[in-house]
Amino acid sequence: MQALSKVAAGEGGIALREVAVPEAGAREIRIKVRAAGICGTDMQIYKWAPRMARRMRLPTVMGHEIRGIVDQVGSAVTHVKAGDHVALESHIFCGHCVQCRRGQEHLCVDTKYPGIDIDGGFAEYVVVPASIAWVLTQPVDHTVAAMLEPFGIGVHAALEGSGVSGQTVLVNGCGPIGLMCIAAARALGARKIIAGDMNRLRLDSALQMGADRVVKVDEESLVDSVRDFTGGVGVDVGIEFSGSENGFQAVFESLAKGGDFRLVGAPAKPISVDFTQWLLKCPKMHNIHGRRIWKTWEQAMPLIYEGKVDLKPLVSHVLPMAEAASGFDLILQGLAVKPIIIPA
């Protein structure tokens, strides 16, 4: 079968190659992949970020945002059967560490990931532990179902802390997960939503997903725009997705006193923080890592099944396997929101 893999160290280094169809072990399932999304982690692999360089063994099939149909079930698997339509939780949790025993599987100290630690889903078939399969109980478009894993991060960010219902919300960084968070916040009852980004395509998508106002942060002040938007009070909830130091500082400055600061995208390097100002403003800090397994899925899926959130507008490109590598170029050029690869 054909698979898109990271084959060489350094930026780029991805290629289509022929690999054997894998076989499921006792506690595993094999999935015939219907769709797989290119995400920010895949871009880090493409750019060969230091943490990926330390972790990955090459060649490795990439891709962890996966939707498909189970076609082989291991002998010890009981809760998934052949023919089930599934989406995948990307965190392969150990089930034995303190965090897992406390119901914090998303913080497992020995977490592994498809597309990083094992071969992933940019292929016709993928084998994964059955423990990370979410069985779809209602029909969901396969391109949408490929985005359920990142959608869970957006839902987690919207529901953490004081939630969003009845509150003013800032989403800074309108990549796919930020856009999904906007849609979730709107569905979950946010009063007003303001969104910031530098990419006009993403800002147009933010309006489509439910933002009331957007700010092109390289052309106007996000902090001043939030003050105008909130009558000088600041937002109740600030969610930082951009991963930039400027974004981190702007979200803090945009908060109302005592508001929620939710960090999803962290700066790549250490930054300076004035904790005297933090103490005076007294925000509540929440770090968002993945999804709460399986709580967030239980909260997110009704939004999809009941049509309260439509992720379809985020699918900017649908690419056959032969053109899969072009999805990375589209993202780098700022021309794509969410490219989806169709292996077969």
ZADO-1210 file (C-alpha; in nm, 4 decimals, padded with zeros to 6 digits):
<atoms>
<atom x="00.0000" y="00.0000" z="00.0000" code="MET" pos="1"/>
<atom x="00.1050" y="00.3646" z="-00.0417" code="GLN" pos="2"/>
<atom x="00.1828" y="00.5713" z="00.2667" code="ALA" pos="3"/>
<atom x="00.3016" y="00.9287" z="00.3198" code="LEU" pos="4"/>
<atom x="00.5976" y="00.9110" z="00.5552" code="SER" pos="5"/>
<atom x="00.8666" y="01.1188" z="00.7161" code="LYS" pos="6"/>
<atom x="01.1695" y="00.9586" z="00.5581" code="VAL" pos="7"/>
<atom x="01.4575" y="01.2004" z="00.6207" code="ALA" pos="8"/>
<atom x="01.5675" y="01.4371" z="00.8953" code="ALA" pos="9"/>
<atom x="01.5417" y="01.8112" z="00.8384" code="GLY" pos="10"/>
<atom x="01.2690" y="02.0311" z="00.6941" code="GLU" pos="11"/>
<atom x="01.0594" y="01.8530" z="00.4351" code="GLY" pos="12"/>
<atom x="01.1838" y="01.4974" z="00.4128" code="GLY" pos="13"/>
<atom x="00.8404" y="01.3482" z="00.3396" code="ILE" pos="14"/>
<atom x="00.7644" y="01.1052" z="00.0599" code="ALA" pos="15"/>
<atom x="00.5179" y="00.8477" z="-00.0637" code="LEU" pos="16"/>
<atom x="00.6498" y="00.4946" z="-00.0268" code="ARG" pos="17"/>
<atom x="00.5228" y="00.1416" z="-00.0619" code="GLU" pos="18"/>
<atom x="00.4778" y="-00.0384" z="00.2709" code="VAL" pos="19"/>
<atom x="00.3229" y="-00.3697" z="00.3678" code="ALA" pos="20"/>
<atom x="-00.0369" y="-00.3789" z="00.4884" code="VAL" pos="21"/>
<atom x="-00.0048" y="-00.4175" z="00.8685" code="PRO" pos="22"/>
<atom x="-00.1623" y="-00.6952" z="01.0750" code="GLU" pos="23"/>
<atom x="-00.3477" y="-00.6340" z="01.4025" code="ALA" pos="24"/>
<atom x="-00.2071" y="-00.7802" z="01.7241" code="GLY" pos="25"/>
<atom x="-00.4161" y="-00.9242" z="02.0055" code="ALA" pos="26"/>
<atom x="-00.5226" y="-00.5876" z="02.1538" code="ARG" pos="27"/>
<atom x="-00.5233" y="-00.3970" z="01.8272" code="GLU" pos="28"/>
<atom x="-00.7535" y="-00.3201" z="01.5375" code="ILE" pos="29"/>
<atom x="-00.6780" y="-00.2563" z="01.1743" code="ARG" pos="30"/>
<atom x="-00.8641" y="00.0294" z="01.0109" code="ILE" pos="31"/>
<atom x="-00.9242" y="00.0907" z="00.6437" code="LYS" pos="32"/>
<atom x="-00.8664" y="00.4660" z="00.6413" code="VAL" pos="33"/>
<atom x="-01.1379" y="00.6757" z="00.4772" code="ARG" pos="34"/>
<atom x="-00.9933" y="01.0170" z="00.5615" code="ALA" pos="35"/>
<atom x="-00.7065" y="01.1714" z="00.7570" code="ALA" pos="36"/>
<atom x="-00.6360" y="01.5352" z="00.8414" code="GLY" pos="37"/>
<atom x="-00.3073" y="01.7257" z="00.8241" code="ILE" pos="38"/>
<atom x="-00.2581" y="01.9092" z="01.1529" code="CYS" pos="39"/>
<atom x="-00.0139" y="02.1333" z="01.3361" code="GLY" pos="40"/>
<atom x="00.1769" y="01.8359" z="01.4765" code="THR" pos="41"/>
<atom x="00.2292" y="01.7056" z="01.1239" code="ASP" pos="42"/>
<atom x="00.3676" y="02.0479" z="01.0337" code="MET" pos="43"/>
<atom x="00.6101" y="02.0230" z="01.3273" code="GLN" pos="44"/>
<atom x="00.7238" y="01.6863" z="01.1918" code="ILE" pos="45"/>
<atom x="00.7585" y="01.8375" z="00.8444" code="TYR" pos="46"/>
<atom x="00.9718" y="02.1223" z="00.9862" code="LYS" pos="47"/>
<atom x="01.1592" y="01.8704" z="01.2046" code="TRP" pos="48"/>
<atom x="01.1017" y="02.0527" z="01.5316" code="ALA" pos="49"/>
<atom x="01.3565" y="01.9505" z="01.7988" code="PRO" pos="50"/>
<atom x="01.1106" y="01.7474" z="02.0033" code="ARG" pos="51"/>
<atom x="01.0194" y="01.5450" z="01.6946" code="MET" pos="52"/>
<atom x="01.3840" y="01.4978" z="01.6012" code="ALA" pos="53"/>
<atom x="01.4527" y="01.3577" z="01.9479" code="ARG" pos="54"/>
<atom x="01.1530" y="01.1274" z="01.9440" code="ARG" pos="55"/>
<atom x="01.0859" y="00.9830" z="01.5994" code="MET" pos="56"/>
<atom x="01.2558" y="00.6947" z="01.4272" code="ARG" pos="57"/>
<atom x="01.2562" y="00.7185" z="01.0498" code="LEU" pos="58"/>
<atom x="01.0886" y="00.6245" z="00.8296" code="PRO" pos="59"/>
<atom x="00.7478" y="00.6614" z="01.0008" code="THR" pos="60"/>
<atom x="00.4043" y="00.6881" z="00.8391" code="VAL" pos="61"/>
<atom x="00.2567" y="01.0198" z="00.9492" code="MET" pos="62"/>
<atom x="-00.0974" y="01.1157" z="01.0493" code="GLY" pos="63"/>
<atom x="-00.3067" y="01.0844" z="01.3659" code="HIS" pos="64"/>
<atom x="-00.6388" y="01.2515" z="01.2756" code="GLU" pos="65"/>
<atom x="-00.8071" y="00.9408" z="01.1396" code="ILE" pos="66"/>
<atom x="-01.1505" y="00.8153" z="01.0430" code="ARG" pos="67"/>
<atom x="-01.2105" y="00.4739" z="00.8927" code="GLY" pos="68"/>
<atom x="-01.3775" y="00.1340" z="00.9067" code="ILE" pos="69"/>
<atom x="-01.2482" y="-00.1525" z="01.1204" code="VAL" pos="70"/>
<atom x="-01.1579" y="-00.4481" z="00.9019" code="ASP" pos="71"/>
<atom x="-00.9507" y="-00.6657" z="01.1396" code="GLN" pos="72"/>
<atom x="-00.9896" y="-00.7173" z="01.5147" code="VAL" pos="73"/>
<atom x="-00.7342" y="-00.8681" z="01.7522" code="GLY" pos="74"/>
<atom x="-00.8182" y="-01.1765" z="01.9572" code="SER" pos="75"/>
<atom x="-00.8359" y="-00.9847" z="02.2883" code="ALA" pos="76"/>
<atom x="-01.0578" y="-00.7016" z="02.1605" code="VAL" pos="77"/>
<atom x="-01.4187" y="-00.7074" z="02.2774" code="THR" pos="78"/>
<atom x="-01.5638" y="-00.3553" z="02.2457" code="HIS" pos="79"/>
<atom x="-01.4931" y="-00.2963" z="01.8758" code="VAL" pos="80"/>
<atom x="-01.5948" y="-00.5221" z="01.5889" code="LYS" pos="81"/>
<atom x="-01.5208" y="-00.5515" z="01.2202" code="ALA" pos="82"/>
<atom x="-01.7357" y="-00.3110" z="01.0203" code="GLY" pos="83"/>
<atom x="-01.7508" y="-00.0454" z="01.2914" code="ASP" pos="84"/>
<atom x="-01.7020" y="00.3114" z="01.1720" code="HIS" pos="85"/>
<atom x="-01.4520" y="00.4770" z="01.4034" code="VAL" pos="86"/>
<atom x="-01.2611" y="00.7962" z="01.4728" code="ALA" pos="87"/>
<atom x="-00.9436" y="00.7860" z="01.6785" code="LEU" pos="88"/>
<atom x="-00.8287" y="00.9433" z="02.0020" code="GLU" pos="89"/>
<atom x="-00.4627" y="01.0152" z="01.9323" code="SER" pos="90"/>
<atom x="-00.3348" y="00.9660" z="02.2887" code="HIS" pos="91"/>
<atom x="-00.2239" y="00.6059" z="02.3351" code="ILE" pos="92"/>
<atom x="-00.2367" y="00.6008" z="02.7148" code="PHE" pos="93"/>
<atom x="-00.0760" y="00.3320" z="02.9288" code="CYS" pos="94"/>
<atom x="-00.3647" y="00.2803" z="03.1724" code="GLY" pos="95"/>
<atom x="-00.1279" y="00.2094" z="03.4611" code="HIS" pos="96"/>
<atom x="00.0443" y="00.5340" z="03.5663" code="CYS" pos="97"/>
<atom x="-00.0858" y="00.7531" z="03.8484" code="VAL" pos="98"/>
<atom x="-00.2465" y="00.9965" z="03.6050" code="GLN" pos="99"/>
<atom x="-00.4303" y="00.7193" z="03.4200" code="CYS" pos="100"/>
<atom x="-00.5528" y="00.5683" z="03.7478" code="ARG" pos="101"/>
<atom x="-00.6832" y="00.9107" z="03.8500" code="ARG" pos="102"/>
<atom x="-00.8914" y="00.9437" z="03.5331" code="GLY" pos="103"/>
<atom x="-00.6405" y="01.1793" z="03.3680" code="GLN" pos="104"/>
<atom x="-00.5484" y="00.9573" z="03.0768" code="GLU" pos="105"/>
<atom x="-00.4875" y="01.2663" z="02.8610" code="HIS" pos="106"/>
<atom x="-00.1928" y="01.3420" z="03.0925" code="LEU" pos="107"/>
<atom x="-00.0472" y="00.9889" z="03.0859" code="CYS" pos="108"/>
<atom x="00.3258" y="01.0027" z="03.1523" code="VAL" pos="109"/>
<atom x="00.3931" y="00.7382" z="02.8865" code="ASP" pos="110"/>
<atom x="00.1674" y="00.8739" z="02.6112" code="THR" pos="111"/>
<atom x="00.2427" y="00.7591" z="02.2583" code="LYS" pos="112"/>
<atom x="00.0902" y="00.8765" z="01.9311" code="TYR" pos="113"/>
<atom x="00.0102" y="00.7325" z="01.5879" code="PRO" pos="114"/>
<atom x="00.2199" y="00.9082" z="01.3279" code="GLY" pos="115"/>
<atom x="00.4996" y="00.9742" z="01.5782" code="ILE" pos="116"/>
<atom x="00.5717" y="00.6668" z="01.7913" code="ASP" pos="117"/>
<atom x="00.3956" y="00.4163" z="01.5665" code="ILE" pos="118"/>
<atom x="00.2938" y="00.4291" z="01.2012" code="ASP" pos="119"/>
<atom x="-00.0027" y="00.6592" z="01.1455" code="GLY" pos="120"/>
<atom x="-00.2984" y="00.7090" z="00.9171" code="GLY" pos="121"/>
<atom x="-00.1620" y="00.8716" z="00.6003" code="PHE" pos="122"/>
<atom x="-00.2014" y="00.5285" z="00.4450" code="ALA" pos="123"/>
<atom x="-00.4691" y="00.2918" z="00.3166" code="GLU" pos="124"/>
<atom x="-00.4609" y="00.0940" z="00.6431" code="TYR" pos="125"/>
<atom x="-00.3437" y="00.1653" z="00.9971" code="VAL" pos="126"/>
<atom x="-00.3116" y="-00.0587" z="01.3030" code="VAL" pos="127"/>
<atom x="-00.3721" y="00.0992" z="01.6454" code="VAL" pos="128"/>
<atom x="-00.4573" y="-00.0140" z="01.9968" code="PRO" pos="129"/>
<atom x="-00.8300" y="-00.0805" z="02.0203" code="ALA" pos="130"/>
<atom x="-00.8318" y="00.1344" z="02.3361" code="SER" pos="131"/>
<atom x="-00.8182" y="00.4581" z="02.1325" code="ILE" pos="132"/>
<atom x="-01.1079" y="00.3827" z="01.8958" code="ALA" pos="133"/>
<atom x="-01.4289" y="00.5856" z="01.9259" code="TRP" pos="134"/>
<atom x="-01.7172" y="00.4043" z="01.7566" code="VAL" pos="135"/>
<atom x="-01.9446" y="00.6382" z="01.5601" code="LEU" pos="136"/>
<atom x="-02.3052" y="00.5557" z="01.6442" code="THR" pos="137"/>
<atom x="-02.4550" y="00.7901" z="01.3845" code="GLN" pos="138"/>
<atom x="-02.3505" y="00.8732" z="01.0277" code="PRO" pos="139"/>
<atom x="-02.0865" y="01.1464" z="01.0058" code="VAL" pos="140"/>
<atom x="-01.9274" y="01.2646" z="00.6822" code="ASP" pos="141"/>
<atom x="-01.5841" y="01.1037" z="00.6645" code="HIS" pos="142"/>
<atom x="-01.4022" y="01.4354" z="00.6152" code="THR" pos="143"/>
<atom x="-01.5751" y="01.5735" z="00.9246" code="VAL" pos="144"/>
<atom x="-01.5087" y="01.2594" z="01.1290" code="ALA" pos="145"/>
<atom x="-01.1372" y="01.2921" z="01.0500" code="ALA" pos="146"/>
<atom x="-01.1496" y="01.6210" z="01.2441" code="MET" pos="147"/>
<atom x="-01.3140" y="01.4904" z="01.5605" code="LEU" pos="148"/>
<atom x="-00.9814" y="01.4493" z="01.7415" code="GLU" pos="149"/>
<atom x="-00.8829" y="01.8181" z="01.7059" code="PRO" pos="150"/>
<atom x="-01.2447" y="01.9243" z="01.7580" code="PHE" pos="151"/>
<atom x="-01.2168" y="01.7650" z="02.1002" code="GLY" pos="152"/>
<atom x="-00.9362" y="02.0062" z="02.1883" code="ILE" pos="153"/>
<atom x="-01.1595" y="02.2977" z="02.0922" code="GLY" pos="154"/>
<atom x="-01.4437" y="02.1629" z="02.3040" code="VAL" pos="155"/>
<atom x="-01.2083" y="02.0968" z="02.5974" code="HIS" pos="156"/>
<atom x="-01.0851" y="02.4574" z="02.5746" code="ALA" pos="157"/>
<atom x="-01.4405" y="02.5915" z="02.5614" code="ALA" pos="158"/>
<atom x="-01.5623" y="02.3902" z="02.8611" code="LEU" pos="159"/>
<atom x="-01.2612" y="02.4129" z="03.0919" code="GLU" pos="160"/>
<atom x="-01.2765" y="02.6421" z="03.3959" code="GLY" pos="161"/>
<atom x="-01.5889" y="02.8585" z="03.3952" code="SER" pos="162"/>
<atom x="-01.6952" y="02.7390" z="03.0493" code="GLY" pos="163"/>
<atom x="-01.8267" y="02.9920" z="02.7958" code="VAL" pos="164"/>
<atom x="-02.2021" y="03.0103" z="02.8501" code="SER" pos="165"/>
<atom x="-02.3140" y="03.3713" z="02.8846" code="GLY" pos="166"/>
<atom x="-01.9563" y="03.5012" z="02.8665" code="GLN" pos="167"/>
<atom x="-01.7440" y="03.7146" z="02.6337" code="THR" pos="168"/>
<atom x="-01.4727" y="03.5040" z="02.4750" code="VAL" pos="169"/>
<atom x="-01.1480" y="03.5836" z="02.2930" code="LEU" pos="170"/>
<atom x="-00.9954" y="03.3183" z="02.0663" code="VAL" pos="171"/>
<atom x="-00.6471" y="03.4218" z="01.9545" code="ASN" pos="172"/>
<atom x="-00.5062" y="03.2078" z="01.6745" code="GLY" pos="173"/>
<atom x="-00.7533" y="03.0857" z="01.4144" code="CYS" pos="174"/>
<atom x="-00.5910" y="02.7692" z="01.2940" code="GLY" pos="175"/>
<atom x="-00.8271" y="02.4729" z="01.2599" code="PRO" pos="176"/>
<atom x="-00.8508" y="02.4077" z="01.6354" code="ILE" pos="177"/>
<atom x="-00.9058" y="02.7741" z="01.7157" code="GLY" pos="178"/>
<atom x="-01.1821" y="02.7812" z="01.4544" code="LEU" pos="179"/>
<atom x="-01.3352" y="02.4665" z="01.6023" code="MET" pos="180"/>
<atom x="-01.3226" y="02.6291" z="01.9443" code="CYS" pos="181"/>
<atom x="-01.5146" y="02.9278" z="01.8076" code="ILE" pos="182"/>
<atom x="-01.7827" y="02.6949" z="01.6730" code="ALA" pos="183"/>
<atom x="-01.7995" y="02.5046" z="02.0024" code="ALA" pos="184"/>
<atom x="-01.8142" y="02.8254" z="02.2074" code="ALA" pos="185"/>
<atom x="-02.1003" y="02.9542" z="01.9934" code="ARG" pos="186"/>
<atom x="-02.2912" y="02.6263" z="02.0295" code="ALA" pos="187"/>
<atom x="-02.2258" y="02.6166" z="02.4044" code="LEU" pos="188"/>
<atom x="-02.3769" y="02.9594" z="02.4658" code="GLY" pos="189"/>
<atom x="-02.0997" y="03.2185" z="02.4509" code="ALA" pos="190"/>
<atom x="-02.2500" y="03.5690" z="02.4584" code="ARG" pos="191"/>
<atom x="-01.9951" y="03.7344" z="02.2302" code="LYS" pos="192"/>
<atom x="-01.6842" y="03.6001" z="02.0539" code="ILE" pos="193"/>
<atom x="-01.3890" y="03.7981" z="01.9196" code="ILE" pos="194"/>
<atom x="-01.1141" y="03.6281" z="01.7214" code="ALA" pos="195"/>
<atom x="-00.7602" y="03.7299" z="01.6276" code="GLY" pos="196"/>
<atom x="-00.5209" y="03.6088" z="01.3582" code="ASP" pos="197"/>
<atom x="-00.2884" y="03.7406" z="01.0858" code="MET" pos="198"/>
<atom x="-00.4359" y="03.5328" z="00.8016" code="ASN" pos="199"/>
<atom x="-00.7379" y="03.6803" z="00.6234" code="ARG" pos="200"/>
<atom x="-00.8575" y="03.3373" z="00.5046" code="LEU" pos="201"/>
<atom x="-00.8672" y="03.2157" z="00.8634" code="ARG" pos="202"/>
<atom x="-01.0432" y="03.5308" z="00.9834" code="LEU" pos="203"/>
<atom x="-01.3107" y="03.4862" z="00.7170" code="ASP" pos="204"/>
<atom x="-01.3523" y="03.1288" z="00.8433" code="SER" pos="205"/>
<atom x="-01.3790" y="03.2589" z="01.2006" code="ALA" pos="206"/>
<atom x="-01.6797" y="03.4704" z="01.1019" code="LEU" pos="207"/>
<atom x="-01.8321" y="03.1688" z="00.9287" code="GLN" pos="208"/>
<atom x="-01.7819" y="02.9543" z="01.2409" code="MET" pos="209"/>
<atom x="-01.9548" y="03.2060" z="01.4691" code="GLY" pos="210"/>
<atom x="-01.7221" y="03.4903" z="01.5703" code="ALA" pos="211"/>
<atom x="-01.8923" y="03.8274" z="01.6175" code="ASP" pos="212"/>
<atom x="-01.5790" y="04.0269" z="01.5392" code="ARG" pos="213"/>
<atom x="-01.2365" y="03.9477" z="01.3961" code="VAL" pos="214"/>
<atom x="-00.9061" y="04.1312" z="01.4319" code="VAL" pos="215"/>
<atom x="-00.6133" y="04.1106" z="01.1896" code="LYS" pos="216"/>
<atom x="-00.3527" y="04.1342" z="01.4608" code="VAL" pos="217"/>
<atom x="-00.0653" y="04.2462" z="01.2375" code="ASP" pos="218"/>
<atom x="-00.2681" y="04.5488" z="01.1296" code="GLU" pos="219"/>
<atom x="-00.4574" y="04.6524" z="01.4448" code="GLU" pos="220"/>
<atom x="-00.4162" y="04.6098" z="01.8191" code="SER" pos="221"/>
<atom x="-00.5912" y="04.3052" z="01.9568" code="LEU" pos="222"/>
<atom x="-00.5944" y="04.4565" z="02.3074" code="VAL" pos="223"/>
<atom x="-00.7489" y="04.7842" z="02.1883" code="ASP" pos="224"/>
<atom x="-01.0050" y="04.5949" z="01.9810" code="SER" pos="225"/>
<atom x="-01.1049" y="04.3846" z="02.2827" code="VAL" pos="226"/>
<atom x="-01.1414" y="04.6964" z="02.4972" code="ARG" pos="227"/>
<atom x="-01.3663" y="04.8507" z="02.2348" code="ASP" pos="228"/>
<atom x="-01.5598" y="04.5249" z="02.1967" code="PHE" pos="229"/>
<atom x="-01.6205" y="04.4936" z="02.5726" code="THR" pos="230"/>
<atom x="-01.6685" y="04.8572" z="02.6684" code="GLY" pos="231"/>
<atom x="-01.3293" y="04.8646" z="02.8380" code="GLY" pos="232"/>
<atom x="-01.3984" y="04.5693" z="03.0689" code="VAL" pos="233"/>
<atom x="-01.2016" y="04.2960" z="02.8916" code="GLY" pos="234"/>
<atom x="-01.3152" y="03.9455" z="02.8028" code="VAL" pos="235"/>
<atom x="-01.4325" y="03.6900" z="03.0562" code="ASP" pos="236"/>
<atom x="-01.2423" y="03.4111" z="02.8790" code="VAL" pos="237"/>
<atom x="-00.9221" y="03.4409" z="02.6772" code="GLY" pos="238"/>
<atom x="-00.8046" y="03.1321" z="02.4859" code="ILE" pos="239"/>
<atom x="-00.4553" y="03.1436" z="02.3355" code="GLU" pos="240"/>
<atom x="-00.3894" y="02.9208" z="02.0332" code="PHE" pos="241"/>
<atom x="-00.1263" y="03.1157" z="01.8409" code="SER" pos="242"/>
<atom x="00.1784" y="02.9870" z="02.0289" code="GLY" pos="243"/>
<atom x="00.3485" y="03.3267" z="02.0077" code="SER" pos="244"/>
<atom x="00.4844" y="03.5433" z="02.2874" code="GLU" pos="245"/>
<atom x="00.2921" y="03.8437" z="02.1545" code="ASN" pos="246"/>
<atom x="-00.0249" y="03.6381" z="02.1493" code="GLY" pos="247"/>
<atom x="00.0298" y="03.5162" z="02.5051" code="PHE" pos="248"/>
<atom x="00.0797" y="03.8707" z="02.6328" code="GLN" pos="249"/>
<atom x="-00.2118" y="04.0128" z="02.4328" code="ALA" pos="250"/>
<atom x="-00.4560" y="03.7535" z="02.5660" code="VAL" pos="251"/>
<atom x="-00.3501" y="03.8319" z="02.9226" code="PHE" pos="252"/>
<atom x="-00.3876" y="04.2063" z="02.8664" code="GLU" pos="253"/>
<atom x="-00.7303" y="04.1497" z="02.7080" code="SER" pos="254"/>
<atom x="-00.8718" y="03.9671" z="03.0110" code="LEU" pos="255"/>
<atom x="-01.1135" y="04.1174" z="03.2597" code="ALA" pos="256"/>
<atom x="-00.9908" y="04.1013" z="03.6171" code="LYS" pos="257"/>
<atom x="-01.0469" y="03.7509" z="03.7508" code="GLY" pos="258"/>
<atom x="-01.1110" y="03.6106" z="03.4035" code="GLY" pos="259"/>
<atom x="-01.0079" y="03.2713" z="03.2641" code="ASP" pos="260"/>
<atom x="-00.6779" y="03.2413" z="03.0759" code="PHE" pos="261"/>
<atom x="-00.6728" y="02.9129" z="02.8813" code="ARG" pos="262"/>
<atom x="-00.3460" y="02.8158" z="02.7177" code="LEU" pos="263"/>
<atom x="-00.3571" y="02.5772" z="02.4211" code="VAL" pos="264"/>
<atom x="-00.0691" y="02.6988" z="02.2051" code="GLY" pos="265"/>
<atom x="00.2465" y="02.7657" z="02.4062" code="ALA" pos="266"/>
<atom x="00.5433" y="02.9740" z="02.2851" code="PRO" pos="267"/>
<atom x="00.8289" y="02.7618" z="02.1530" code="ALA" pos="268"/>
<atom x="01.0840" y="02.9290" z="02.3812" code="LYS" pos="269"/>
<atom x="01.0739" y="03.0617" z="02.7399" code="PRO" pos="270"/>
<atom x="00.9184" y="03.4074" z="02.7684" code="ILE" pos="271"/>
<atom x="00.9190" y="03.6824" z="03.0283" code="SER" pos="272"/>
<atom x="00.6040" y="03.7099" z="03.2437" code="VAL" pos="273"/>
<atom x="00.5351" y="03.9919" z="03.4901" code="ASP" pos="274"/>
<atom x="00.3775" y="03.7999" z="03.7758" code="PHE" pos="275"/>
<atom x="00.3095" y="04.1196" z="03.9695" code="THR" pos="276"/>
<atom x="00.0631" y="04.2114" z="03.6960" code="GLN" pos="277"/>
<atom x="-00.0757" y="03.8575" z="03.7016" code="TRP" pos="278"/>
<atom x="-00.1258" y="03.8822" z="04.0760" code="LEU" pos="279"/>
<atom x="-00.3062" y="04.2150" z="04.0423" code="LEU" pos="280"/>
<atom x="-00.5336" y="04.0917" z="03.7619" code="LYS" pos="281"/>
<atom x="-00.5735" y="03.7505" z="03.9286" code="CYS" pos="282"/>
<atom x="-00.6740" y="03.5407" z="03.6247" code="PRO" pos="283"/>
<atom x="-00.7501" y="03.1721" z="03.6582" code="LYS" pos="284"/>
<atom x="-00.4987" y="02.9776" z="03.4485" code="MET" pos="285"/>
<atom x="-00.5990" y="02.6582" z="03.2668" code="HIS" pos="286"/>
<atom x="-00.3620" y="02.4519" z="03.0526" code="ASN" pos="287"/>
<atom x="-00.5354" y="02.2590" z="02.7752" code="ILE" pos="288"/>
<atom x="-00.3661" y="01.9376" z="02.6640" code="HIS" pos="289"/>
<atom x="-00.5574" y="01.7163" z="02.4250" code="GLY" pos="290"/>
<atom x="-00.9005" y="01.5977" z="02.5319" code="ARG" pos="291"/>
<atom x="-01.0264" y="01.4485" z="02.8560" code="ARG" pos="292"/>
<atom x="-01.0585" y="01.0790" z="02.7696" code="ILE" pos="293"/>
<atom x="-01.3414" y="00.9967" z="02.7178" code="TRP" pos="294"/>
<atom x="-01.5318" y="01.2784" z="02.8838" code="LYS" pos="295"/>
<atom x="-01.4651" y="01.5367" z="02.6135" code="THR" pos="296"/>
<atom x="-01.5761" y="01.2963" z="02.3399" code="TRP" pos="297"/>
<atom x="-01.9049" y="01.2454" z="02.5253" code="GLU" pos="298"/>
<atom x="-01.9490" y="01.6231" z="02.5376" code="GLN" pos="299"/>
<atom x="-01.8376" y="01.6887" z="02.1797" code="ALA" pos="300"/>
<atom x="-02.0249" y="01.4248" z="01.9829" code="MET" pos="301"/>
<atom x="-02.3793" y="01.5518" z="02.0538" code="PRO" pos="302"/>
<atom x="-02.2738" y="01.8871" z="01.9047" code="LEU" pos="303"/>
<atom x="-02.1899" y="01.7005" z="01.5821" code="ILE" pos="304"/>
<atom x="-02.4746" y="01.4484" z="01.5842" code="TYR" pos="305"/>
<atom x="-02.7380" y="01.7144" z="01.6582" code="GLU" pos="306"/>
<atom x="-02.6048" y="01.9577" z="01.3996" code="GLY" pos="307"/>
<atom x="-02.5156" y="02.2275" z="01.6519" code="LYS" pos="308"/>
<atom x="-02.1655" y="02.2457" z="01.5045" code="VAL" pos="309"/>
<atom x="-02.0842" y="02.2025" z="01.1360" code="ASP" pos="310"/>
<atom x="-01.7141" y="02.1426" z="01.0731" code="LEU" pos="311"/>
<atom x="-01.7544" y="02.0911" z="00.6974" code="LYS" pos="312"/>
<atom x="-01.6682" y="02.4548" z="00.6071" code="PRO" pos="313"/>
<atom x="-01.3196" y="02.4013" z="00.7503" code="LEU" pos="314"/>
<atom x="-01.2342" y="02.1382" z="00.4868" code="VAL" pos="315"/>
<atom x="-01.0446" y="02.3571" z="00.2417" code="SER" pos="316"/>
<atom x="-00.8858" y="02.0801" z="00.0337" code="HIS" pos="317"/>
<atom x="-00.9572" y="01.7105" z="-00.0228" code="VAL" pos="318"/>
<atom x="-00.6452" y="01.5421" z="-00.1594" code="LEU" pos="319"/>
<atom x="-00.5890" y="01.1939" z="-00.2998" code="PRO" pos="320"/>
<atom x="-00.2832" y="01.0117" z="-00.1669" code="MET" pos="321"/>
<atom x="-00.0849" y="01.0960" z="-00.4798" code="ALA" pos="322"/>
<atom x="-00.1227" y="01.4678" z="-00.3986" code="GLU" pos="323"/>
<atom x="-00.1018" y="01.4402" z="-00.0195" code="ALA" pos="324"/>
<atom x="00.2349" y="01.6148" z="00.0125" code="ALA" pos="325"/>
<atom x="00.0916" y="01.9262" z="-00.1551" code="SER" pos="326"/>
<atom x="-00.1256" y="01.9802" z="00.1528" code="GLY" pos="327"/>
<atom x="00.1848" y="02.0793" z="00.3481" code="PHE" pos="328"/>
<atom x="00.2780" y="02.3391" z="00.0867" code="ASP" pos="329"/>
<atom x="-00.0742" y="02.4823" z="00.0933" code="LEU" pos="330"/>
<atom x="-00.0549" y="02.5259" z="00.4699" code="ILE" pos="331"/>
<atom x="00.2908" y="02.6851" z="00.4530" code="LEU" pos="332"/>
<atom x="00.1639" y="02.9324" z="00.1925" code="GLN" pos="333"/>
<atom x="-00.1365" y="03.0254" z="00.4077" code="GLY" pos="334"/>
<atom x="-00.3766" y="02.8962" z="00.1427" code="LEU" pos="335"/>
<atom x="-00.5388" y="02.6127" z="00.3366" code="ALA" pos="336"/>
<atom x="-00.7523" y="02.5855" z="00.6467" code="VAL" pos="337"/>
<atom x="-00.7771" y="02.2067" z="00.6764" code="LYS" pos="338"/>
<atom x="-00.6485" y="01.9718" z="00.4049" code="PRO" pos="339"/>
<atom x="-00.7925" y="01.6204" z="00.4249" code="ILE" pos="340"/>
<atom x="-00.6166" y="01.3222" z="00.2676" code="ILE" pos="341"/>
<atom x="-00.8270" y="01.0456" z="00.1103" code="ILE" pos="342"/>
<atom x="-00.6009" y="00.7372" z="00.0911" code="PRO" pos="343"/>
<atom x="-00.8023" y="00.5095" z="-00.1335" code="ALA" pos="344"/>
</atoms>
